Amino acid sequence: MDARREFRIAALLAAVFAAFYFLPVGMPRFDGAVTEALELTKWYAREHVILCLLPAFWIAGAIAAFVSQASVMRYLGPKAPKPLAYGVGSVSGTILAVCSCTVLPLFAGIYRMGAGLGPAIAFLYSGPAINALAIILTAKVLGAQIGLARAVGAVVFSVVIGLLMAYFFRRDEREKAARAVNLPQPEGGRPLRQTAAFFATLVGILVFANWGASGSDGFFATVFALKWWLTGGLGLLLAWQLWRWFGLEAGKLAVVVAAVAAVAVISGGHAAAAVLTGTLGLAWLTAGRKDEAGEWFDQAWGYTKQITPLLLGGVLVAGLLLGRPGYEGLIPSEWISQSVGGNSLGANLFASLAGALMYFATLTEIPILQGLIGNGMGSGPALALLLAGPALSLPNMLVINSVIGPKKTATYVMLVVVMATITGWIYGAI
């Protein structure tokens, strides 16, 4: 018998027992925090899993199934020209404009297919941070100066953080580049135009299904009014592509399309119900096949199994500690309000750390900041939170750790927090 192993087991059992023995059930703050954790997780499951994560899982699976590793290495690998690699990484994230959790399956997909750490990190940061609608609303609600500072800071951050990550872990990148030399060139395969059109359809469904209201007239408001017509049209286009290019049975595709339309009508236009029906129908069409469509399902299901438990667990912990906007968890909201006044380095650091731990759905950071600024938050800490918050969250960190490991994850988080702190401090001093 291994005495040390048995001692560790006994210590773990004792710690679990003590935690339950002294559990502060009945104390208002603890009971409220537990309720907030469950409420936040419930909200996340209803508002983000179906409309955001499920399409993202299918896109990540498509990257793994239909994009050759050699192609990824050519454009995003360690040996790819830096302007091309970082340009593609940052621009791709900008086009998606997703939240810090939705970008994770896509990041995992391109990184595991051979993308260099730097371009992959640029993509990871730019997706939630460089959101055109969020930047416009920031300028409108919080002021043009902070809106411009957020836009410039986010673009610079995505590239600089990516370059620094590649430099810090250059030995790993050299080994990856050496392995890439022996990769075989892809033979045959689907025409590039078909692959590009297929991915454009999937990305369009993700983007339009999650298009937020702008609160004013103009292009964004027009798209918002038409978002479900656009999403539905792209869904029909996807069905046609699956029939013509992937050989799926027309009869089964017709059944899925009819089921989605029926659910949409019966539910009174409930978008999540229709999207969930379409997702289950797509799984029914592709699961168990021995061709590329079956490989697509297998890859998407693999990402779903890996990422979903970590995200939901992270959201639960974040809700327990910080609560939802307007509600409190274990950490009193007054502590946060009192710690972000003025423009000291400490205030900027606290704002960056708080933003890094909190979960912000797309656009929700703006009304939260509006309330904090009204309670005395300085302009520097406000920018620091805007640069760190949308790109990071506790659930986001848990998943990144499972993809690139604890050392690289800690370095990425540290770079975001430190750069956000310094940038906010300089902005507040100007």
C-alpha positions as CSV (number, residue, x, y, z in Angstrom):
1,M,0.0,0.0,0.0
2,D,1.3,3.4,-1.0
3,A,1.2,5.4,2.3
4,R,1.4,8.8,0.6
5,R,-1.4,8.1,-1.9
6,E,-3.6,6.9,1.0
7,F,-2.8,10.0,3.0
8,R,-3.8,12.2,0.0
9,I,-7.1,10.4,-0.3
10,A,-7.7,10.7,3.4
11,A,-6.9,14.4,3.3
12,L,-9.2,14.9,0.3
13,L,-12.1,13.1,2.1
14,A,-11.5,15.2,5.2
15,A,-11.6,18.4,3.2
16,V,-14.8,17.4,1.5
17,F,-16.4,16.4,4.8
18,A,-15.3,19.7,6.4
19,A,-16.7,21.7,3.5
20,F,-20.1,20.1,3.9
21,Y,-20.0,20.2,7.7
22,F,-19.4,23.9,7.8
23,L,-21.5,24.8,4.8
24,P,-23.0,28.1,5.6
25,V,-26.5,27.2,4.5
26,G,-29.1,29.6,5.9
27,M,-26.8,32.6,5.7
28,P,-28.5,35.2,3.3
29,R,-25.4,35.9,1.3
30,F,-24.5,32.3,0.8
31,D,-28.0,31.3,-0.1
32,G,-28.3,34.3,-2.5
33,A,-25.0,33.4,-4.1
34,V,-26.1,29.8,-4.7
35,T,-29.3,31.1,-6.3
36,E,-27.4,33.5,-8.4
37,A,-25.1,30.7,-9.6
38,L,-28.0,28.6,-10.7
39,E,-29.8,31.6,-12.2
40,L,-26.7,32.6,-14.2
41,T,-26.2,29.0,-15.4
42,K,-29.9,28.8,-16.4
43,W,-29.7,32.1,-18.3
44,Y,-26.5,31.0,-20.0
45,A,-28.1,27.6,-21.0
46,R,-31.1,29.3,-22.4
47,E,-29.5,32.3,-24.2
48,H,-26.1,31.0,-25.4
49,V,-25.8,27.3,-25.6
50,I,-28.4,26.7,-28.4
51,L,-27.9,29.9,-30.5
52,C,-24.2,30.4,-29.9
53,L,-22.4,27.2,-28.9
54,L,-24.2,24.7,-31.0
55,P,-23.5,26.5,-34.4
56,A,-19.9,27.1,-33.1
57,F,-19.4,23.3,-32.5
58,W,-20.5,22.5,-36.0
59,I,-18.1,25.1,-37.4
60,A,-15.3,23.7,-35.3
61,G,-16.1,20.2,-36.4
62,A,-16.1,21.4,-40.1
63,I,-12.7,22.9,-39.6
64,A,-11.3,19.6,-38.4
65,A,-13.1,17.5,-41.0
66,F,-12.9,19.6,-44.2
67,V,-9.8,21.8,-43.8
68,S,-6.5,20.1,-44.4
69,Q,-3.8,20.5,-41.8
70,A,-1.4,21.5,-44.5
71,S,-3.7,24.4,-45.5
72,V,-4.0,25.6,-42.0
73,M,-0.2,25.5,-41.6
74,R,0.2,27.4,-44.9
75,Y,-1.9,30.4,-43.7
76,L,-1.7,30.3,-39.9
77,G,1.2,28.0,-39.1
78,P,4.5,29.0,-37.4
79,K,6.2,29.4,-40.7
80,A,3.5,31.4,-42.4
81,P,4.4,35.1,-43.2
82,K,3.5,37.1,-40.1
83,P,1.5,39.8,-41.8
84,L,-0.6,37.0,-43.4
85,A,-1.0,34.8,-40.3
86,Y,-1.8,37.6,-37.9
87,G,-4.0,39.4,-40.4
88,V,-6.1,36.3,-41.0
89,G,-6.2,35.5,-37.3
90,S,-7.4,39.0,-36.3
91,V,-9.7,39.6,-39.2
92,S,-11.4,36.2,-38.8
93,G,-12.2,36.9,-35.2
94,T,-13.6,40.4,-36.2
95,I,-16.0,38.9,-38.7
96,L,-17.4,36.4,-36.2
97,A,-17.9,39.0,-33.4
98,V,-18.8,36.3,-30.8
99,C,-18.5,36.2,-27.0
100,S,-15.6,34.9,-25.0
101,C,-17.2,31.4,-24.8
102,T,-18.5,31.0,-28.4
103,V,-15.1,31.6,-29.9
104,L,-13.6,28.7,-27.9
105,P,-14.6,25.8,-30.2
106,L,-13.4,27.7,-33.2
107,F,-10.1,28.5,-31.5
108,A,-9.6,24.8,-30.5
109,G,-10.4,23.8,-34.0
110,I,-7.8,25.9,-35.8
111,Y,-5.1,25.4,-33.1
112,R,-5.4,21.6,-33.2
113,M,-5.3,21.7,-37.0
114,G,-1.8,23.2,-36.8
115,A,-2.3,27.0,-36.5
116,G,0.6,28.8,-34.9
117,L,0.1,29.8,-31.3
118,G,0.4,33.5,-32.1
119,P,-2.2,33.7,-34.9
120,A,-4.5,31.4,-32.9
121,I,-4.3,33.6,-29.9
122,A,-4.9,36.7,-32.1
123,F,-8.1,34.9,-33.3
124,L,-9.0,34.0,-29.7
125,Y,-8.8,37.6,-28.5
126,S,-10.2,39.4,-31.5
127,G,-13.4,37.3,-31.7
128,P,-15.1,38.8,-28.6
129,A,-13.0,42.0,-28.3
130,I,-13.2,43.5,-31.8
131,N,-17.0,43.5,-32.2
132,A,-18.1,46.3,-34.5
133,L,-21.6,46.7,-33.0
134,A,-20.2,46.6,-29.4
135,I,-17.6,49.3,-30.3
136,I,-20.3,51.5,-31.9
137,L,-22.6,51.1,-28.9
138,T,-19.6,51.9,-26.5
139,A,-19.0,55.2,-28.3
140,K,-22.7,56.0,-28.3
141,V,-23.4,55.1,-24.6
142,L,-20.1,55.8,-22.9
143,G,-18.6,58.4,-25.2
144,A,-16.7,58.7,-28.5
145,Q,-13.3,58.9,-26.8
146,I,-13.6,55.6,-24.9
147,G,-15.2,54.0,-28.0
148,L,-12.3,54.9,-30.1
149,A,-9.8,53.8,-27.4
150,R,-11.5,50.5,-27.2
151,A,-11.4,50.0,-30.9
152,V,-7.7,50.9,-31.2
153,G,-6.7,49.0,-28.1
154,A,-8.5,45.8,-29.1
155,V,-6.9,45.7,-32.6
156,V,-3.5,46.3,-31.1
157,F,-4.0,43.8,-28.3
158,S,-4.9,41.0,-30.7
159,V,-1.7,41.3,-32.6
160,V,0.7,42.2,-29.8
161,I,-0.6,39.5,-27.4
162,G,-0.3,36.9,-30.3
163,L,3.2,38.0,-31.1
164,L,4.3,37.9,-27.4
165,M,2.8,34.4,-27.0
166,A,4.6,33.2,-30.0
167,Y,7.9,34.7,-28.7
168,F,7.5,33.3,-25.2
169,F,6.8,29.8,-26.5
170,R,9.0,29.9,-29.6
171,R,10.6,26.6,-28.8
172,D,7.2,24.8,-29.0
173,E,6.5,26.8,-32.2
174,R,9.8,25.6,-33.8
175,E,8.9,22.0,-33.0
176,K,5.5,22.5,-34.6
177,A,7.0,24.0,-37.7
178,A,9.5,21.1,-37.9
179,R,6.6,18.6,-37.8
180,A,4.8,20.6,-40.5
181,V,7.6,20.0,-43.0
182,N,6.7,16.4,-43.2
183,L,2.9,16.9,-43.7
184,P,1.7,15.5,-47.0
185,Q,0.1,17.9,-49.4
186,P,-3.7,17.5,-49.7
187,E,-4.7,15.5,-52.7
188,G,-8.0,16.0,-54.5
189,G,-10.7,17.0,-52.1
190,R,-13.5,19.4,-52.4
191,P,-13.1,22.5,-54.7
192,L,-12.0,25.6,-52.7
193,R,-15.1,27.6,-53.8
194,Q,-17.4,24.9,-52.3
195,T,-15.5,24.8,-49.0
196,A,-15.5,28.6,-48.8
197,A,-19.2,28.8,-49.6
198,F,-20.0,26.1,-47.0
199,F,-18.1,27.8,-44.2
200,A,-19.6,31.2,-45.2
201,T,-23.0,29.6,-44.8
202,L,-22.2,28.2,-41.3
203,V,-20.6,31.4,-40.1
204,G,-23.6,33.4,-41.5
205,I,-26.0,31.3,-39.5
206,L,-23.9,31.9,-36.3
207,V,-23.6,35.6,-36.9
208,F,-27.2,36.4,-37.8
209,A,-28.7,34.1,-35.2
210,N,-26.9,36.1,-32.5
211,W,-27.2,39.6,-34.1
212,G,-28.0,42.1,-31.3
213,A,-30.3,45.1,-31.3
214,S,-28.5,48.4,-31.8
215,G,-31.2,50.6,-30.3
216,S,-31.2,53.0,-33.3
217,D,-32.0,53.1,-37.0
218,G,-29.4,52.2,-39.6
219,F,-27.7,49.2,-41.0
220,F,-27.4,47.2,-37.7
221,A,-31.1,47.9,-36.9
222,T,-32.2,46.8,-40.3
223,V,-30.2,43.5,-40.1
224,F,-31.6,42.9,-36.6
225,A,-35.2,43.3,-38.0
226,L,-34.4,40.7,-40.7
227,K,-32.1,38.4,-38.7
228,W,-34.4,35.4,-38.6
229,W,-35.3,35.7,-42.3
230,L,-31.6,35.8,-43.1
231,T,-30.9,32.9,-40.7
232,G,-33.7,30.8,-42.2
233,G,-32.5,31.5,-45.7
234,L,-29.0,30.4,-44.9
235,G,-30.5,27.3,-43.2
236,L,-32.2,26.4,-46.5
237,L,-28.9,27.1,-48.4
238,L,-27.1,24.8,-46.0
239,A,-29.7,22.0,-46.7
240,W,-29.1,22.5,-50.4
241,Q,-25.3,22.3,-50.0
242,L,-25.6,19.1,-47.9
243,W,-27.7,17.6,-50.7
244,R,-25.7,18.6,-53.7
245,W,-22.1,18.5,-52.2
246,F,-22.3,16.0,-49.5
247,G,-24.8,13.5,-50.9
248,L,-27.3,13.6,-48.0
249,E,-30.7,12.1,-48.8
250,A,-33.1,14.7,-50.1
251,G,-36.1,13.1,-48.4
252,K,-34.4,13.2,-44.9
253,L,-33.3,16.8,-45.5
254,A,-36.9,17.7,-46.4
255,V,-38.1,16.1,-43.2
256,V,-35.7,18.2,-41.1
257,V,-36.6,21.4,-42.9
258,A,-40.3,20.7,-42.4
259,A,-39.7,19.9,-38.7
260,V,-37.8,23.2,-38.2
261,A,-40.6,25.1,-39.9
262,A,-43.3,23.3,-37.9
263,V,-41.5,23.9,-34.5
264,A,-41.1,27.6,-35.4
265,V,-44.8,28.0,-36.1
266,I,-46.0,25.9,-33.2
267,S,-43.7,27.6,-30.7
268,G,-44.8,31.0,-31.9
269,G,-41.5,31.9,-33.5
270,H,-39.3,30.7,-30.6
271,A,-35.9,30.8,-32.2
272,A,-34.1,28.6,-29.8
273,A,-36.6,25.8,-30.3
274,A,-36.2,26.0,-34.1
275,V,-32.4,26.1,-34.0
276,L,-32.3,23.1,-31.6
277,T,-34.6,21.2,-33.9
278,G,-32.4,21.9,-36.8
279,T,-29.3,20.9,-34.8
280,L,-30.8,17.6,-33.8
281,G,-31.9,17.0,-37.3
282,L,-28.4,17.7,-38.6
283,A,-27.1,15.2,-36.0
284,W,-29.7,12.6,-37.2
285,L,-28.6,13.2,-40.8
286,T,-24.8,12.8,-40.2
287,A,-24.3,10.6,-37.2
288,G,-23.1,7.1,-38.0
289,R,-22.2,7.8,-41.6
290,K,-18.8,6.5,-42.9
291,D,-18.2,9.5,-45.3
292,E,-17.1,13.1,-44.7
293,A,-20.5,14.1,-43.3
294,G,-20.0,11.4,-40.6
295,E,-16.5,12.7,-39.9
296,W,-18.0,16.2,-39.5
297,F,-20.5,14.9,-36.9
298,D,-17.7,13.0,-35.0
299,Q,-15.5,16.1,-34.8
300,A,-18.3,18.4,-33.7
301,W,-19.5,15.9,-31.1
302,G,-15.9,15.6,-29.8
303,Y,-15.7,19.4,-29.2
304,T,-19.2,19.4,-27.6
305,K,-18.2,16.7,-25.1
306,Q,-14.9,18.4,-24.2
307,I,-16.1,22.0,-23.9
308,T,-19.7,22.1,-22.7
309,P,-19.0,20.7,-19.1
310,L,-16.2,23.1,-18.6
311,L,-18.2,26.1,-19.7
312,L,-21.2,25.3,-17.6
313,G,-19.1,24.6,-14.6
314,G,-17.2,27.8,-15.1
315,V,-20.4,29.8,-15.4
316,L,-21.7,28.2,-12.2
317,V,-18.6,29.2,-10.3
318,A,-18.6,32.7,-11.8
319,G,-22.3,33.2,-10.7
320,L,-21.5,32.0,-7.2
321,L,-18.6,34.4,-6.8
322,L,-19.9,37.5,-8.7
323,G,-23.6,37.0,-9.3
324,R,-25.5,38.4,-12.3
325,P,-25.6,42.1,-13.4
326,G,-27.7,43.8,-10.7
327,Y,-27.4,40.9,-8.2
328,E,-24.7,39.8,-5.8
329,G,-22.8,36.6,-5.3
330,L,-20.4,35.9,-2.5
331,I,-18.3,39.0,-3.4
332,P,-20.2,42.2,-2.5
333,S,-20.7,44.5,-5.5
334,E,-19.7,47.5,-3.3
335,W,-16.2,46.1,-3.1
336,I,-15.9,46.3,-6.9
337,S,-17.5,49.8,-7.1
338,Q,-15.2,51.2,-4.3
339,S,-12.1,49.6,-5.9
340,V,-12.3,51.1,-9.4
341,G,-12.6,54.8,-8.6
342,G,-9.9,57.2,-9.7
343,N,-7.1,56.2,-12.0
344,S,-4.5,54.5,-9.8
345,L,-2.6,51.4,-11.1
346,G,-4.4,49.5,-8.4
347,A,-7.8,50.6,-9.6
348,N,-6.9,49.6,-13.2
349,L,-5.5,46.3,-12.1
350,F,-8.6,45.5,-10.1
351,A,-10.9,46.4,-13.0
352,S,-8.9,44.2,-15.3
353,L,-9.0,41.3,-12.9
354,A,-12.7,41.7,-12.2
355,G,-13.4,41.8,-16.0
356,A,-11.2,38.8,-16.6
357,L,-13.2,36.7,-14.1
358,M,-16.7,37.9,-14.9
359,Y,-18.7,36.5,-17.8
360,F,-20.0,39.1,-20.3
361,A,-22.4,38.1,-23.0
362,T,-22.0,40.2,-26.1
363,L,-22.9,43.9,-25.4
364,T,-23.8,43.3,-21.7
365,E,-20.5,44.9,-20.6
366,I,-21.8,48.3,-21.8
367,P,-24.8,48.8,-19.4
368,I,-22.7,47.3,-16.6
369,L,-20.0,49.8,-17.2
370,Q,-22.6,52.6,-17.5
371,G,-23.8,51.8,-14.0
372,L,-20.3,51.5,-12.6
373,I,-19.2,54.9,-14.1
374,G,-22.3,56.4,-12.6
375,N,-21.1,55.1,-9.2
376,G,-17.7,56.8,-9.6
377,M,-15.7,54.4,-11.7
378,G,-12.7,56.2,-13.4
379,S,-12.4,56.3,-17.2
380,G,-9.1,54.4,-17.1
381,P,-10.5,51.4,-15.2
382,A,-13.5,51.5,-17.5
383,L,-11.3,51.0,-20.5
384,A,-9.3,48.4,-18.7
385,L,-12.4,46.4,-18.0
386,L,-13.6,46.8,-21.6
387,L,-10.3,45.4,-22.9
388,A,-10.0,42.5,-20.5
389,G,-13.7,41.6,-19.8
390,P,-15.2,40.6,-23.2
391,A,-12.1,38.6,-24.1
392,L,-11.8,36.6,-20.9
393,S,-14.0,34.9,-18.3
394,L,-13.6,32.1,-15.8
395,P,-15.4,29.6,-18.0
396,N,-13.3,30.8,-20.9
397,M,-10.0,30.2,-19.0
398,L,-11.0,26.6,-18.1
399,V,-11.6,25.7,-21.7
400,I,-8.4,27.4,-22.9
401,N,-6.5,25.5,-20.3
402,S,-7.8,22.2,-21.7
403,V,-6.6,23.2,-25.2
404,I,-3.1,24.8,-24.7
405,G,-2.3,23.8,-21.1
406,P,-1.9,25.7,-17.9
407,K,1.4,27.5,-18.6
408,K,0.3,29.0,-21.9
409,T,-3.2,29.8,-20.4
410,A,-1.7,31.6,-17.4
411,T,0.6,33.6,-19.7
412,Y,-2.2,34.6,-22.0
413,V,-4.4,35.7,-19.1
414,M,-1.5,37.6,-17.5
415,L,-0.7,39.4,-20.8
416,V,-4.4,40.5,-21.3
417,V,-4.7,41.7,-17.7
418,V,-1.3,43.5,-17.6
419,M,-1.8,45.2,-21.0
420,A,-5.4,46.2,-20.1
421,T,-4.1,47.6,-16.8
422,I,-1.3,49.7,-18.3
423,T,-3.5,50.9,-21.2
424,G,-6.3,51.9,-18.9
425,W,-3.8,53.7,-16.6
426,I,-2.3,55.7,-19.6
427,Y,-5.8,56.5,-21.0
428,G,-7.0,57.8,-17.6
429,A,-3.9,60.0,-17.3
430,I,-4.3,61.6,-20.7
